[in-house]
Amino acid sequence: MFGTDADLMLNFHRSHAAELQADAALDRLARSLPRRHPRGWLHRRQHAHRTADARR
């Protein structure tokens, strides 16, 4: 499969570099997207209560 040890090491280097680039791309994507805060049933109920108060 590999003619020399240098070919094997070059293949390892390239695959590792590709993994690092993919990880960096995922990190950039994650930072560019807005964070979504999980909302539980309690938060939704409090929010609905506030809007009802604002209508009065």
N, CA, C and O atoms as a Tinker XYZ file with bonds, in Angstrom:
   224  protein
     1  N      0.819000   -1.181000    0.000000    73     2
     2  CA     0.000000    0.000000    0.000000    64     1     3
     3  C      0.873000    1.260000    0.000000    63     2     4     5
     4  O      0.647000    2.164000   -0.804000    81     3
     5  N      1.866000    1.329000    0.890000    73     3     6
     6  CA     2.780000    2.460000    0.941000    64     5     7
     7  C      4.161000    1.967000    0.527000    63     6     8     9
     8  O      4.631000    0.929000    0.992000    81     7
     9  N      4.802000    2.730000   -0.357000    73     7    10
    10  CA     6.112000    2.319000   -0.843000    64     9    11
    11  C      7.190000    2.490000    0.198000    63    10    12    13
    12  O      8.083000    1.650000    0.310000    81    11
    13  N      7.121000    3.576000    0.971000    73    11    14
    14  CA     8.160000    3.840000    1.966000    64    13    15
    15  C      7.500000    4.337000    3.251000    63    14    16    17
    16  O      6.309000    4.645000    3.302000    81    15
    17  N      8.334000    4.398000    4.278000    73    15    18
    18  CA     7.849000    4.942000    5.551000    64    17    19
    19  C      7.494000    6.423000    5.406000    63    18    20    21
    20  O      6.600000    6.926000    6.086000    81    19
    21  N      8.199000    7.108000    4.519000    73    19    22
    22  CA     7.905000    8.525000    4.311000    64    21    23
    23  C      6.499000    8.698000    3.732000    63    22    24    25
    24  O      5.784000    9.627000    4.107000    81    23
    25  N      6.107000    7.819000    2.830000    73    23    26
    26  CA     4.742000    7.886000    2.282000    64    25    27
    27  C      3.703000    7.645000    3.377000    63    26    28    29
    28  O      2.669000    8.311000    3.413000    81    27
    29  N      3.977000    6.711000    4.250000    73    27    30
    30  CA     3.077000    6.427000    5.350000    64    29    31
    31  C      2.957000    7.629000    6.280000    63    30    32    33
    32  O      1.853000    8.005000    6.672000    81    31
    33  N      4.092000    8.231000    6.632000    73    31    34
    34  CA     4.069000    9.395000    7.517000    64    33    35
    35  C      3.373000   10.579000    6.851000    63    34    36    37
    36  O      2.653000   11.322000    7.519000    81    35
    37  N      3.571000   10.764000    5.568000    73    35    38
    38  CA     2.903000   11.850000    4.854000    64    37    39
    39  C      1.390000   11.638000    4.838000    63    38    40    41
    40  O      0.623000   12.593000    4.965000    81    39
    41  N      0.968000   10.395000    4.682000    73    39    42
    42  CA    -0.459000   10.091000    4.705000    64    41    43
    43  C     -1.051000   10.366000    6.094000    63    42    44    45
    44  O     -2.147000   10.916000    6.202000    81    43
    45  N     -0.333000    9.986000    7.151000    73    43    46
    46  CA    -0.785000   10.290000    8.507000    64    45    47
    47  C     -0.897000   11.792000    8.717000    63    46    48    49
    48  O     -1.877000   12.278000    9.282000    81    47
    49  N      0.107000   12.518000    8.260000    73    47    50
    50  CA     0.114000   13.971000    8.422000    64    49    51
    51  C     -1.071000   14.602000    7.706000    63    50    52    53
    52  O     -1.748000   15.466000    8.264000    81    51
    53  N     -1.324000   14.178000    6.485000    73    51    54
    54  CA    -2.432000   14.746000    5.709000    64    53    55
    55  C     -3.781000   14.431000    6.345000    63    54    56    57
    56  O     -4.653000   15.297000    6.412000    81    55
    57  N     -3.957000   13.202000    6.810000    73    55    58
    58  CA    -5.250000   12.854000    7.405000    64    57    59
    59  C     -5.453000   13.584000    8.730000    63    58    60    61
    60  O     -6.568000   13.998000    9.048000    81    59
    61  N     -4.379000   13.742000    9.501000    73    59    62
    62  CA    -4.490000   14.478000   10.764000    64    61    63
    63  C     -4.771000   15.955000   10.490000    63    62    64    65
    64  O     -5.577000   16.568000   11.191000    81    63
    65  N     -4.126000   16.526000    9.496000    73    63    66
    66  CA    -4.367000   17.921000    9.145000    64    65    67
    67  C     -5.809000   18.112000    8.677000    63    66    68    69
    68  O     -6.434000   19.124000    8.994000    81    67
    69  N     -6.329000   17.161000    7.938000    73    67    70
    70  CA    -7.713000   17.252000    7.479000    64    69    71
    71  C     -8.683000   17.189000    8.664000    63    70    72    73
    72  O     -9.689000   17.898000    8.684000    81    71
    73  N     -8.377000   16.342000    9.649000    73    71    74
    74  CA    -9.222000   16.269000   10.842000    64    73    75
    75  C     -9.185000   17.582000   11.613000    63    74    76    77
    76  O    -10.219000   18.051000   12.089000    81    75
    77  N     -8.008000   18.176000   11.741000    73    75    78
    78  CA    -7.891000   19.449000   12.445000    64    77    79
    79  C     -8.649000   20.563000   11.720000    63    78    80    81
    80  O     -9.288000   21.399000   12.359000    81    79
    81  N     -8.578000   20.574000   10.404000    73    79    82
    82  CA    -9.306000   21.584000    9.642000    64    81    83
    83  C    -10.814000   21.396000    9.783000    63    82    84    85
    84  O    -11.555000   22.375000    9.875000    81    83
    85  N    -11.267000   20.156000    9.801000    73    83    86
    86  CA   -12.699000   19.894000    9.974000    64    85    87
    87  C    -13.161000   20.333000   11.358000    63    86    88    89
    88  O    -14.239000   20.910000   11.500000    81    87
    89  N    -12.348000   20.061000   12.381000    73    87    90
    90  CA   -12.695000   20.503000   13.732000    64    89    91
    91  C    -12.749000   22.027000   13.820000    63    90    92    93
    92  O    -13.642000   22.584000   14.459000    81    91
    93  N    -11.809000   22.689000   13.188000    73    91    94
    94  CA   -11.790000   24.151000   13.198000    64    93    95
    95  C    -13.015000   24.708000   12.473000    63    94    96    97
    96  O    -13.597000   25.704000   12.904000    81    95
    97  N    -13.398000   24.070000   11.386000    73    95    98
    98  CA   -14.584000   24.522000   10.651000    64    97    99
    99  C    -15.846000   24.345000   11.496000    63    98   100   101
   100  O    -16.725000   25.208000   11.488000    81    99
   101  N    -15.938000   23.242000   12.218000    73    99   102
   102  CA   -17.090000   23.035000   13.096000    64   101   103
   103  C    -17.127000   24.072000   14.209000    63   102   104   105
   104  O    -18.195000   24.580000   14.550000    81   103
   105  N    -15.973000   24.385000   14.775000    73   103   106
   106  CA   -15.907000   25.408000   15.824000    64   105   107
   107  C    -16.334000   26.767000   15.294000    63   106   108   109
   108  O    -17.072000   27.491000   15.962000    81   107
   109  N    -15.874000   27.120000   14.097000    73   107   110
   110  CA   -16.278000   28.410000   13.505000    64   109   111
   111  C    -17.774000   28.448000   13.257000    63   110   112   113
   112  O    -18.420000   29.467000   13.501000    81   111
   113  N    -18.328000   27.344000   12.773000    73   111   114
   114  CA   -19.758000   27.284000   12.517000    64   113   115
   115  C    -20.540000   27.413000   13.823000    63   114   116   117
   116  O    -21.536000   28.134000   13.888000    81   115
   117  N    -20.090000   26.720000   14.849000    73   115   118
   118  CA   -20.785000   26.781000   16.131000    64   117   119
   119  C    -20.748000   28.189000   16.715000    63   118   120   121
   120  O    -21.724000   28.629000   17.322000    81   119
   121  N    -19.638000   28.898000   16.539000    73   119   122
   122  CA   -19.552000   30.265000   17.058000    64   121   123
   123  C    -20.378000   31.242000   16.229000    63   122   124   125
   124  O    -20.815000   32.269000   16.748000    81   123
   125  N    -20.596000   30.944000   14.962000    73   123   126
   126  CA   -21.338000   31.876000   14.105000    64   125   127
   127  C    -22.839000   31.763000   14.296000    63   126   128   129
   128  O    -23.567000   32.703000   13.977000    81   127
   129  N    -23.323000   30.641000   14.807000    73   127   130
   130  CA   -24.757000   30.460000   15.002000    64   129   131
   131  C    -25.174000   31.035000   16.352000    63   130   132   133
   132  O    -24.420000   30.939000   17.320000    81   131
   133  N    -26.358000   31.629000   16.430000    73   131   134
   134  CA   -26.817000   32.141000   17.723000    64   133   135
   135  C    -27.087000   30.991000   18.678000    63   134   136   137
   136  O    -27.519000   29.912000   18.272000    81   135
   137  N    -26.827000   31.238000   19.939000    73   135   138
   138  CA   -27.062000   30.192000   20.932000    64   137   139
   139  C    -28.542000   30.137000   21.263000    63   138   140   141
   140  O    -29.197000   31.166000   21.432000    81   139
   141  N    -29.050000   28.936000   21.350000    73   139   142
   142  CA   -30.450000   28.743000   21.721000    64   141   143
   143  C    -30.485000   28.280000   23.168000    63   142   144   145
   144  O    -29.859000   27.286000   23.535000    81   143
   145  N    -31.210000   28.999000   23.962000    73   143   146
   146  CA   -31.339000   28.631000   25.364000    64   145   147
   147  C    -32.527000   27.686000   25.506000    63   146   148   149
   148  O    -33.615000   27.952000   24.997000    81   147
   149  N    -32.300000   26.592000   26.199000    73   147   150
   150  CA   -33.423000   25.667000   26.380000    64   149   151
   151  C    -34.506000   26.308000   27.253000    63   150   152   153
   152  O    -34.215000   26.931000   28.274000    81   151
   153  N    -35.722000   26.145000   26.840000    73   151   154
   154  CA   -36.833000   26.710000   27.596000    64   153   155
   155  C    -37.648000   25.591000   28.206000    63   154   156   157
   156  O    -38.135000   24.705000   27.503000    81   155
   157  N    -37.788000   25.637000   29.476000    73   155   158
   158  CA   -38.616000   24.651000   30.159000    64   157   159
   159  C    -40.046000   25.145000   30.261000    63   158   160   161
   160  O    -40.355000   26.263000   29.848000    81   159
   161  N    -40.895000   24.335000   30.795000    73   159   162
   162  CA   -42.304000   24.708000   30.909000    64   161   163
   163  C    -42.473000   25.900000   31.848000    63   162   164   165
   164  O    -43.389000   26.703000   31.671000    81   163
   165  N    -41.603000   26.018000   32.837000    73   163   166
   166  CA   -41.720000   27.117000   33.780000    64   165   167
   167  C    -41.409000   28.451000   33.106000    63   166   168   169
   168  O    -42.097000   29.442000   33.347000    81   167
   169  N    -40.399000   28.481000   32.280000    73   167   170
   170  CA   -40.035000   29.721000   31.600000    64   169   171
   171  C    -41.157000   30.175000   30.670000    63   170   172   173
   172  O    -41.478000   31.362000   30.615000    81   171
   173  N    -41.744000   29.246000   29.951000    73   171   174
   174  CA   -42.841000   29.600000   29.043000    64   173   175
   175  C    -44.030000   30.144000   29.828000    63   174   176   177
   176  O    -44.689000   31.083000   29.382000    81   175
   177  N    -44.308000   29.563000   30.991000    73   175   178
   178  CA   -45.443000   30.012000   31.791000    64   177   179
   179  C    -45.206000   31.426000   32.315000    63   178   180   181
   180  O    -46.122000   32.249000   32.319000    81   179
   181  N    -43.991000   31.708000   32.753000    73   179   182
   182  CA   -43.680000   33.048000   33.248000    64   181   183
   183  C    -43.783000   34.063000   32.114000    63   182   184   185
   184  O    -44.277000   35.174000   32.306000    81   183
   185  N    -43.313000   33.673000   30.936000    73   183   186
   186  CA   -43.370000   34.577000   29.790000    64   185   187
   187  C    -44.830000   34.873000   29.425000    63   186   188   189
   188  O    -45.166000   36.023000   29.142000    81   187
   189  N    -45.689000   33.874000   29.427000    73   187   190
   190  CA   -47.092000   34.062000   29.109000    64   189   191
   191  C    -47.750000   34.952000   30.170000    63   190   192   193
   192  O    -48.618000   35.765000   29.851000    81   191
   193  N    -47.344000   34.799000   31.404000    73   191   194
   194  CA   -47.888000   35.620000   32.483000    64   193   195
   195  C    -47.526000   37.083000   32.275000    63   194   196   197
   196  O    -48.360000   37.961000   32.494000    81   195
   197  N    -46.306000   37.356000   31.860000    73   195   198
   198  CA   -45.883000   38.731000   31.630000    64   197   199
   199  C    -46.655000   39.375000   30.488000    63   198   200   201
   200  O    -47.017000   40.549000   30.577000    81   199
   201  N    -46.912000   38.638000   29.429000    73   199   202
   202  CA   -47.654000   39.219000   28.302000    64   201   203
   203  C    -49.099000   39.494000   28.705000    63   202   204   205
   204  O    -49.698000   40.455000   28.220000    81   203
   205  N    -49.668000   38.674000   29.577000    73   203   206
   206  CA   -51.046000   38.900000   30.042000    64   205   207
   207  C    -51.086000   40.165000   30.892000    63   206   208   209
   208  O    -52.049000   40.927000   30.819000    81   207
   209  N    -50.050000   40.397000   31.698000    73   207   210
   210  CA   -49.999000   41.608000   32.500000    64   209   211
   211  C    -49.847000   42.849000   31.641000    63   210   212   213
   212  O    -50.380000   43.905000   31.980000    81   211
   213  N    -49.136000   42.738000   30.549000    73   211   214
   214  CA   -48.897000   43.879000   29.688000    64   213   215
   215  C    -50.162000   44.306000   28.951000    63   214   216   217
   216  O    -50.285000   45.465000   28.557000    81   215
   217  N    -51.096000   43.389000   28.760000    73   215   218
   218  CA   -52.324000   43.708000   28.039000    64   217   219
   219  C    -53.310000   44.494000   28.893000    63   218   220   221
   220  O    -54.185000   45.174000   28.358000    81   219
   221  N    -53.179000   44.409000   30.209000    73   219   222
   222  CA   -54.137000   45.070000   31.112000    64   221   223
   223  C    -53.953000   46.559000   31.134000    63   222   224
   224  O    -54.677000   47.260000   31.841000    81   223
